[in-house]
Amino acid sequence: MTAKRRFRNVVRIGPVQVATSYDGRGREKHTAACTAPRCGFSTDYDSRAAAELAARTHCCPVR
């Protein structure tokens, strides 16, 4: 069972949203998730710079 995350510092870069939250162990995580229909891209990173780089370089496979 997963805990509900509280996202803060949400930024939108193209179709991808980058946000910061805490994981279940209290560590800060940065998430990049694509909001395009049927894309499914979502990953967690340890640094904000890595999440923003992933958002800038993401290309949706669904066209």
C-alpha positions in Angstrom: 0.0 0.0 0.0 1.4 3.4 -0.9 1.2 6.5 1.1 -0.4 9.7 -0.4 2.3 12.1 -1.4 2.2 15.9 -0.9 3.8 17.6 -3.8 5.3 21.1 -3.5 7.3 23.4 -5.8 5.4 22.1 -8.9 6.7 23.4 -12.3 5.5 22.5 -15.7 8.0 22.1 -18.5 6.1 21.4 -21.7 3.8 18.4 -21.1 6.0 17.3 -18.1 5.4 18.3 -14.5 8.3 18.4 -12.0 7.5 18.4 -8.3 9.2 17.8 -5.0 8.0 15.5 -2.2 9.2 13.3 0.6 9.2 9.5 0.3 8.1 7.1 3.0 11.5 7.3 4.7 11.6 11.1 5.0 14.0 11.6 2.1 13.4 14.4 -0.4 12.5 13.1 -3.9 11.9 14.9 -7.1 9.4 13.5 -9.6 9.0 14.2 -13.3 5.7 13.0 -14.8 4.3 13.5 -18.3 0.7 14.7 -18.4 0.1 13.7 -22.1 -2.7 11.1 -22.6 -1.3 7.5 -22.8 2.3 8.5 -22.3 3.0 6.9 -18.9 6.4 8.6 -18.3 7.0 9.1 -14.5 10.3 8.8 -12.6 11.8 9.8 -9.3 15.2 11.5 -8.9 17.4 12.4 -6.0 18.2 15.9 -7.4 15.9 18.6 -8.8 18.4 19.3 -11.6 18.1 15.7 -12.8 14.3 15.8 -12.8 14.2 19.1 -14.7 16.7 17.7 -17.3 14.5 14.7 -17.8 11.5 16.9 -18.3 13.4 19.0 -20.9 14.6 16.0 -22.9 11.5 13.9 -22.7 9.8 12.9 -26.0 6.4 11.3 -25.8 6.3 8.0 -27.8 2.6 8.4 -28.4 1.8 10.7 -31.4 
